[in-house]
Amino acid sequence: SFAFANAFLTVHAILKYQWQWWSILMFVAFYVTVIICQRKGIFSFGRSTFYLNCYSVTVGYNGLLGLAIAIATPTLPAILFGVGSLLFLASDVVLGLFMFKIKKWQMDCFNSLLYFSALMLIALSLSCS
């Protein structure tokens, strides 16, 4: 369900703020890093490899498209949306580290801070426009 939510946020971003072609370059770098880390054993998605890779595609592209929009569209709603999308990506990276690598309560708290900040910024971006 989160993958679908990210896909819908991506479609919303493209329709509202315009597609930024160079977001693909950032996404390719991100996803190649994810693949290399899995192959080198830096992290593993375990039995959920297929699903978490699919999710990485949706959240990764949504977050990096958001960053591109925040840079290329200097309006308050675009910046709020873009930074919120990027924080969603960051929260999922931290969540992945917490779930699969670093089981410390501080990581869980940091994830919550990023996640709820992302929600707030995206909601504010919708109310500003």
N, CA and C atoms as a LAMMPS dump frame, in Angstrom:
ITEM: TIMESTEP
0
ITEM: NUMBER OF ATOMS
387
ITEM: BOX BOUNDS ff ff ff
-5.0000000000000000e+02 5.0000000000000000e+02
-5.0000000000000000e+02 5.0000000000000000e+02
-5.0000000000000000e+02 5.0000000000000000e+02
ITEM: ATOMS id mol type element x y z
1 1 1 N 0.818 -1.191 0
2 1 2 C 0 0 0
3 1 3 C 0.867 1.263 0
4 2 1 N 2.025 1.229 0.706
5 2 2 C 2.902 2.392 0.69
6 2 3 C 3.502 2.61 -0.696
7 3 1 N 3.761 1.517 -1.412
8 3 2 C 4.291 1.645 -2.773
9 3 3 C 3.279 2.35 -3.671
10 4 1 N 2.006 1.999 -3.517
11 4 2 C 0.968 2.666 -4.312
12 4 3 C 0.846 4.131 -3.919
13 5 1 N 0.94 4.418 -2.639
14 5 2 C 0.873 5.812 -2.189
15 5 3 C 2.016 6.617 -2.799
16 6 1 N 3.221 6.044 -2.816
17 6 2 C 4.354 6.739 -3.44
18 6 3 C 4.138 6.933 -4.925
19 7 1 N 3.566 5.936 -5.585
20 7 2 C 3.288 6.063 -7.019
21 7 3 C 2.277 7.193 -7.265
22 8 1 N 1.243 7.267 -6.436
23 8 2 C 0.253 8.341 -6.599
24 8 3 C 0.859 9.709 -6.293
25 9 1 N 1.726 9.792 -5.29
26 9 2 C 2.402 11.059 -5.011
27 9 3 C 3.294 11.468 -6.18
28 10 1 N 3.923 10.496 -6.813
29 10 2 C 4.759 10.789 -7.975
30 10 3 C 3.917 11.331 -9.121
31 11 1 N 2.788 10.698 -9.394
32 11 2 C 1.896 11.177 -10.457
33 11 3 C 1.408 12.586 -10.119
34 12 1 N 1.019 12.804 -8.869
35 12 2 C 0.587 14.143 -8.447
36 12 3 C 1.691 15.168 -8.694
37 13 1 N 2.915 14.826 -8.32
38 13 2 C 4.037 15.747 -8.49
39 13 3 C 4.265 16.088 -9.957
40 14 1 N 4.19 15.096 -10.809
41 14 2 C 4.41 15.333 -12.243
42 14 3 C 3.296 16.206 -12.815
43 15 1 N 2.06 15.923 -12.442
44 15 2 C 0.933 16.703 -12.976
45 15 3 C 0.917 18.127 -12.437
46 16 1 N 1.269 18.3 -11.184
47 16 2 C 1.175 19.622 -10.56
48 16 3 C 2.421 20.474 -10.788
49 17 1 N 3.59 19.88 -10.706
50 17 2 C 4.832 20.657 -10.722
51 17 3 C 5.695 20.427 -11.954
52 18 1 N 5.323 19.566 -12.822
53 18 2 C 6.055 19.204 -14.038
54 18 3 C 7.194 18.22 -13.748
55 19 1 N 7.382 17.367 -14.716
56 19 2 C 8.406 16.342 -14.612
57 19 3 C 9.773 16.967 -14.819
58 20 1 N 10.725 16.555 -14.024
59 20 2 C 12.115 17.011 -14.144
60 20 3 C 12.945 15.828 -14.651
61 21 1 N 13.375 15.9 -15.906
62 21 2 C 14.046 14.758 -16.531
63 21 3 C 15.289 14.315 -15.761
64 22 1 N 15.977 15.258 -15.149
65 22 2 C 17.222 14.91 -14.473
66 22 3 C 16.988 14.174 -13.152
67 23 1 N 15.742 14.083 -12.725
68 23 2 C 15.448 13.265 -11.542
69 23 3 C 15.746 11.792 -11.826
70 24 1 N 15.652 11.407 -13.097
71 24 2 C 15.983 10.029 -13.501
72 24 3 C 17.459 9.733 -13.212
73 25 1 N 18.33 10.691 -13.454
74 25 2 C 19.76 10.486 -13.205
75 25 3 C 20.023 10.223 -11.72
76 26 1 N 19.386 11.027 -10.862
77 26 2 C 19.557 10.817 -9.418
78 26 3 C 18.99 9.463 -9.008
79 27 1 N 17.843 9.096 -9.577
80 27 2 C 17.225 7.823 -9.236
81 27 3 C 18.093 6.643 -9.652
82 28 1 N 18.657 6.704 -10.851
83 28 2 C 19.52 5.614 -11.322
84 28 3 C 20.713 5.452 -10.372
85 29 1 N 21.315 6.556 -9.961
86 29 2 C 22.435 6.477 -9.016
87 29 3 C 21.984 5.854 -7.69
88 30 1 N 20.816 6.254 -7.212
89 30 2 C 20.268 5.701 -5.97
90 30 3 C 20.03 4.203 -6.093
91 31 1 N 19.352 3.8 -7.154
92 31 2 C 18.98 2.402 -7.262
93 31 3 C 20.171 1.501 -7.571
94 32 1 N 21.125 1.986 -8.341
95 32 2 C 22.354 1.214 -8.567
96 32 3 C 23.07 0.998 -7.237
97 33 1 N 23.065 2.008 -6.378
98 33 2 C 23.659 1.869 -5.047
99 33 3 C 22.934 0.8 -4.236
100 34 1 N 21.599 0.787 -4.302
101 34 2 C 20.806 -0.23 -3.596
102 34 3 C 21.187 -1.624 -4.086
103 35 1 N 21.301 -1.792 -5.394
104 35 2 C 21.646 -3.104 -5.963
105 35 3 C 23.059 -3.52 -5.556
106 36 1 N 24.009 -2.604 -5.653
107 36 2 C 25.392 -2.922 -5.277
108 36 3 C 25.47 -3.319 -3.802
109 37 1 N 24.781 -2.583 -2.962
110 37 2 C 24.797 -2.905 -1.523
111 37 3 C 24.217 -4.291 -1.253
112 38 1 N 23.177 -4.661 -1.973
113 38 2 C 22.61 -5.999 -1.8
114 38 3 C 23.58 -7.07 -2.284
115 39 1 N 24.191 -6.856 -3.426
116 39 2 C 25.1 -7.866 -3.986
117 39 3 C 26.367 -8.04 -3.166
118 40 1 N 26.843 -6.944 -2.568
119 40 2 C 28.062 -7.017 -1.766
120 40 3 C 27.775 -7.426 -0.328
121 41 1 N 26.514 -7.639 0.011
122 41 2 C 26.157 -8.079 1.348
123 41 3 C 26.166 -6.979 2.398
124 42 1 N 26.187 -5.728 1.962
125 42 2 C 26.147 -4.618 2.918
126 42 3 C 24.808 -4.617 3.641
127 43 1 N 23.744 -4.905 2.893
128 43 2 C 22.443 -5.158 3.506
129 43 3 C 21.688 -6.151 2.655
130 44 1 N 20.683 -6.756 3.262
131 44 2 C 19.865 -7.741 2.568
132 44 3 C 18.41 -7.507 2.931
133 45 1 N 17.544 -7.682 1.958
134 45 2 C 16.111 -7.577 2.209
135 45 3 C 15.521 -8.932 2.594
136 46 1 N 16.361 -9.924 2.696
137 46 2 C 15.91 -11.246 3.128
138 46 3 C 14.86 -11.844 2.211
139 47 1 N 13.842 -12.451 2.836
140 47 2 C 12.783 -13.105 2.062
141 47 3 C 11.903 -12.104 1.32
142 48 1 N 12.006 -10.834 1.662
143 48 2 C 11.161 -9.81 1.031
144 48 3 C 11.889 -9.055 -0.073
145 49 1 N 12.908 -9.662 -0.65
146 49 2 C 13.747 -8.978 -1.638
147 49 3 C 12.93 -8.392 -2.783
148 50 1 N 12.054 -9.186 -3.387
149 50 2 C 11.284 -8.683 -4.535
150 50 3 C 10.43 -7.483 -4.139
151 51 1 N 9.681 -7.616 -3.055
152 51 2 C 8.762 -6.555 -2.651
153 51 3 C 9.495 -5.294 -2.198
154 52 1 N 10.574 -5.47 -1.462
155 52 2 C 11.303 -4.294 -0.985
156 52 3 C 12.077 -3.604 -2.106
157 53 1 N 12.488 -4.355 -3.124
158 53 2 C 13.088 -3.709 -4.287
159 53 3 C 12.049 -2.92 -5.065
160 54 1 N 10.849 -3.478 -5.212
161 54 2 C 9.765 -2.722 -5.87
162 54 3 C 9.453 -1.459 -5.082
163 55 1 N 9.387 -1.597 -3.765
164 55 2 C 9.112 -0.438 -2.927
165 55 3 C 10.237 0.593 -3.026
166 56 1 N 11.476 0.118 -3.09
167 56 2 C 12.614 1.026 -3.231
168 56 3 C 12.512 1.847 -4.509
169 57 1 N 11.984 1.246 -5.556
170 57 2 C 11.799 1.969 -6.811
171 57 3 C 10.799 3.108 -6.619
172 58 1 N 9.644 2.815 -5.996
173 58 2 C 8.618 3.859 -5.878
174 58 3 C 9.027 4.95 -4.9
175 59 1 N 9.531 4.573 -3.737
176 59 2 C 9.894 5.594 -2.754
177 59 3 C 11.144 6.349 -3.201
178 60 1 N 12.068 5.65 -3.836
179 60 2 C 13.279 6.3 -4.319
180 60 3 C 12.984 7.332 -5.377
181 61 1 N 12.169 6.947 -6.365
182 61 2 C 11.885 7.925 -7.421
183 61 3 C 11.041 9.07 -6.894
184 62 1 N 10.064 8.784 -6.034
185 62 2 C 9.24 9.859 -5.496
186 62 3 C 10.097 10.859 -4.715
187 63 1 N 10.987 10.372 -3.883
188 63 2 C 11.832 11.26 -3.092
189 63 3 C 12.777 12.083 -3.938
190 64 1 N 13.363 11.466 -4.937
191 64 2 C 14.327 12.185 -5.767
192 64 3 C 13.65 13.112 -6.768
193 65 1 N 12.461 12.745 -7.234
194 65 2 C 11.678 13.685 -8.041
195 65 3 C 11.299 14.891 -7.183
196 66 1 N 10.933 14.629 -5.924
197 66 2 C 10.622 15.733 -5.015
198 66 3 C 11.797 16.679 -4.846
199 67 1 N 12.987 16.131 -4.691
200 67 2 C 14.18 16.972 -4.588
201 67 3 C 14.36 17.81 -5.848
202 68 1 N 14.201 17.191 -7.013
203 68 2 C 14.341 17.921 -8.275
204 68 3 C 13.299 19.028 -8.393
205 69 1 N 12.081 18.74 -7.979
206 69 2 C 11.014 19.749 -8.03
207 69 3 C 11.323 20.899 -7.08
208 70 1 N 11.785 20.582 -5.875
209 70 2 C 12.11 21.628 -4.908
210 70 3 C 13.211 22.552 -5.432
211 71 1 N 14.139 21.994 -6.18
212 71 2 C 15.23 22.804 -6.745
213 71 3 C 14.753 23.603 -7.956
214 72 1 N 13.969 22.965 -8.828
215 72 2 C 13.614 23.581 -10.115
216 72 3 C 12.382 24.483 -10.048
217 73 1 N 11.555 24.328 -9.026
218 73 2 C 10.314 25.093 -8.943
219 73 3 C 10.315 25.87 -7.625
220 74 1 N 10.831 27.093 -7.639
221 74 2 C 11.008 27.828 -6.385
222 74 3 C 9.723 28.499 -5.873
223 75 1 N 8.705 27.692 -5.643
224 75 2 C 7.485 28.195 -5.014
225 75 3 C 7.332 27.47 -3.68
226 76 1 N 6.644 28.064 -2.754
227 76 2 C 6.496 27.456 -1.441
228 76 3 C 5.855 26.066 -1.5
229 77 1 N 4.732 25.891 -2.222
230 77 2 C 4.149 24.543 -2.273
231 77 3 C 5.103 23.503 -2.869
232 78 1 N 5.835 23.874 -3.919
233 78 2 C 6.762 22.927 -4.552
234 78 3 C 7.904 22.57 -3.61
235 79 1 N 8.416 23.547 -2.899
236 79 2 C 9.517 23.28 -1.97
237 79 3 C 9.028 22.408 -0.814
238 80 1 N 7.858 22.717 -0.27
239 80 2 C 7.302 21.901 0.813
240 80 3 C 7.075 20.465 0.348
241 81 1 N 6.476 20.315 -0.831
242 81 2 C 6.217 18.976 -1.372
243 81 3 C 7.525 18.231 -1.623
244 82 1 N 8.474 18.908 -2.248
245 82 2 C 9.742 18.268 -2.582
246 82 3 C 10.531 17.833 -1.365
247 83 1 N 10.631 18.717 -0.381
248 83 2 C 11.366 18.364 0.834
249 83 3 C 10.622 17.263 1.59
250 84 1 N 9.285 17.331 1.613
251 84 2 C 8.506 16.271 2.247
252 84 3 C 8.73 14.925 1.581
253 85 1 N 8.745 14.895 0.262
254 85 2 C 8.995 13.646 -0.47
255 85 3 C 10.392 13.109 -0.185
256 86 1 N 11.362 14.016 -0.134
257 86 2 C 12.729 13.591 0.17
258 86 3 C 12.823 13.051 1.603
259 87 1 N 12.098 13.665 2.531
260 87 2 C 12.101 13.165 3.909
261 87 3 C 11.447 11.788 4.012
262 88 1 N 10.421 11.524 3.175
263 88 2 C 9.841 10.178 3.135
264 88 3 C 10.903 9.156 2.735
265 89 1 N 11.662 9.49 1.705
266 89 2 C 12.741 8.6 1.276
267 89 3 C 13.749 8.405 2.415
268 90 1 N 14.157 9.499 3.04
269 90 2 C 15.116 9.401 4.14
270 90 3 C 14.557 8.564 5.289
271 91 1 N 13.265 8.727 5.59
272 91 2 C 12.676 7.952 6.691
273 91 3 C 12.662 6.466 6.354
274 92 1 N 12.441 6.138 5.093
275 92 2 C 12.452 4.726 4.721
276 92 3 C 13.857 4.133 4.731
277 93 1 N 14.854 4.927 4.393
278 93 2 C 16.238 4.465 4.5
279 93 3 C 16.564 4.185 5.97
280 94 1 N 16.194 5.11 6.848
281 94 2 C 16.443 4.925 8.275
282 94 3 C 15.652 3.725 8.801
283 95 1 N 14.406 3.581 8.343
284 95 2 C 13.594 2.436 8.755
285 95 3 C 14.247 1.127 8.319
286 96 1 N 14.762 1.1 7.094
287 96 2 C 15.453 -0.092 6.61
288 96 3 C 16.684 -0.413 7.447
289 97 1 N 17.443 0.616 7.79
290 97 2 C 18.607 0.4 8.657
291 97 3 C 18.176 -0.134 10.013
292 98 1 N 17.093 0.409 10.549
293 98 2 C 16.591 -0.039 11.841
294 98 3 C 16.116 -1.49 11.773
295 99 1 N 15.376 -1.837 10.736
296 99 2 C 14.793 -3.176 10.64
297 99 3 C 15.834 -4.252 10.318
298 100 1 N 16.823 -3.897 9.482
299 100 2 C 17.726 -4.927 8.978
300 100 3 C 19.175 -4.819 9.468
301 101 1 N 19.543 -3.718 10.113
302 101 2 C 20.962 -3.55 10.442
303 101 3 C 21.208 -3.005 11.851
304 102 1 N 20.614 -1.872 12.187
305 102 2 C 20.929 -1.172 13.438
306 102 3 C 19.68 -1.11 14.305
307 103 1 N 19.526 -2.08 15.188
308 103 2 C 18.337 -2.171 16.048
309 103 3 C 18.531 -1.331 17.309
310 104 1 N 18.514 -0.023 17.157
311 104 2 C 18.646 0.865 18.307
312 104 3 C 17.437 1.789 18.355
313 105 1 N 16.963 2.075 19.545
314 105 2 C 15.767 2.894 19.704
315 105 3 C 15.954 4.286 19.102
316 106 1 N 17.184 4.793 19.064
317 106 2 C 17.433 6.109 18.489
318 106 3 C 17.094 6.134 17
319 107 1 N 17.359 5.022 16.316
320 107 2 C 17.03 4.936 14.89
321 107 3 C 15.52 4.984 14.699
322 108 1 N 14.791 4.313 15.567
323 108 2 C 13.336 4.317 15.498
324 108 3 C 12.795 5.729 15.736
325 109 1 N 13.346 6.435 16.712
326 109 2 C 12.92 7.811 16.985
327 109 3 C 13.247 8.729 15.811
328 110 1 N 14.445 8.575 15.244
329 110 2 C 14.843 9.401 14.095
330 110 3 C 13.935 9.13 12.905
331 111 1 N 13.589 7.861 12.687
332 111 2 C 12.678 7.512 11.61
333 111 3 C 11.334 8.216 11.803
334 112 1 N 10.803 8.189 13.007
335 112 2 C 9.518 8.843 13.282
336 112 3 C 9.598 10.349 13.038
337 113 1 N 10.691 10.957 13.459
338 113 2 C 10.876 12.389 13.223
339 113 3 C 10.844 12.708 11.733
340 114 1 N 11.566 11.928 10.934
341 114 2 C 11.582 12.147 9.484
342 114 3 C 10.208 11.882 8.865
343 115 1 N 9.588 10.78 9.258
344 115 2 C 8.317 10.369 8.671
345 115 3 C 7.219 11.396 8.94
346 116 1 N 7.064 11.808 10.189
347 116 2 C 5.988 12.74 10.506
348 116 3 C 6.277 14.145 9.989
349 117 1 N 7.533 14.506 9.88
350 117 2 C 7.885 15.777 9.232
351 117 3 C 7.506 15.741 7.756
352 118 1 N 7.754 14.602 7.117
353 118 2 C 7.394 14.441 5.705
354 118 3 C 5.89 14.586 5.516
355 119 1 N 5.131 13.909 6.364
356 119 2 C 3.665 14.021 6.28
357 119 3 C 3.214 15.464 6.416
358 120 1 N 3.759 16.161 7.401
359 120 2 C 3.368 17.54 7.647
360 120 3 C 3.7 18.434 6.451
361 121 1 N 4.893 18.295 5.895
362 121 2 C 5.295 19.14 4.779
363 121 3 C 4.454 18.88 3.538
364 122 1 N 4.166 17.624 3.249
365 122 2 C 3.336 17.316 2.076
366 122 3 C 1.922 17.843 2.284
367 123 1 N 1.38 17.672 3.485
368 123 2 C 0.037 18.209 3.775
369 123 3 C 0.025 19.721 3.653
370 124 1 N 1.057 20.389 4.159
371 124 2 C 1.129 21.853 4.027
372 124 3 C 1.229 22.269 2.564
373 125 1 N 1.957 21.496 1.771
374 125 2 C 2.091 21.85 0.343
375 125 3 C 0.723 21.785 -0.346
376 126 1 N -0.09 20.853 0.063
377 126 2 C -1.426 20.738 -0.54
378 126 3 C -2.327 21.88 -0.085
379 127 1 N -2.151 22.338 1.138
380 127 2 C -3.006 23.41 1.631
381 127 3 C -2.549 24.799 1.142
382 128 1 N -1.296 24.908 0.706
383 128 2 C -0.773 26.191 0.215
384 128 3 C -1.174 26.476 -1.226
385 129 1 N -1.532 25.442 -1.952
386 129 2 C -1.761 25.655 -3.386
387 129 3 C -3.2 25.921 -3.723
